[in-house]
Amino acid sequence: MTAITGTYDRPIDPRLKVSALWTATMLIFAYVDLFSLYRPDVRADIEAERIFAFDINQTFLFFTTLYVIVPSLMIYLTLVMRPMLNRLVNLAVASLYALTIIGGAVGEWGYYVLGSVVEVVLLALIARHAWSWQEGRAPHASNAEGGGRSTIGGEPGVGTDPMATGARSVR
C-alpha cells in the first residue's frame, strides 16, 4: 500500500510576508517596553512623571499611542492596500520607524538594544520586500492551480498537490 506524502511549498504572497513582519515587530515593541517596567530607573522616572526627556502627560501619551497605532494598522493595511501604494507606505513607515528605534536604543540596556536590533532587522526586511515587490505577477503561475509540474527535489511531479490532480491516497 502506498500513500502520497509528498510535501510542497506554495509561494507566500508578499502582503502576508510583510504583514507577518509587522506583527513580529509589534510583539517585540510590546515586550521590550513591558520589560522596561522591571527596571528600577524606569520605575523611578515614571514615579517622577518623566520618561527620558519627556514629561508624562496627555500630549506624551497621545503621541506614544499614535506611534504604536501606525505599525499596528500596517498589519492590516498591508493586506488591503493596492500594491503601488502598499510598497510606498511600507517603505516610508519602515524607514521612519527604523530611524526612531536606532535613536531610542542609544545608551540603553542590553535587552533593549537586542530588541531594537531585531526590530530594525525586521523593518529592513519589510523595506526589502516592499522594494522588490513585483506588481501583477503571480509567483509560479504555472503551479497556481496545481496543474503545473513541481521541481521540488529535481523530480517532476513530486510535491504536486494530489487533490488538484485527482490523485488519491491508498491505505
Secondary structure, 3 states (H helix, E strand, C coil): CCCCCCCCCCCCCHHHHHHHHHHHHHHHHHHHHHHHCCCHHHHHHHHCCEECCEECCHHHHHHHHHHHHHHHHHHHHHHHCCHHHHHHHHHHHHHHHHHHHHHHHCCCCHHHHHHHHHHHHHHHHHHHHHHHCCCCCCCCHHHCCCCCCCCHHHCCCCCCCHHHHCCCCCC
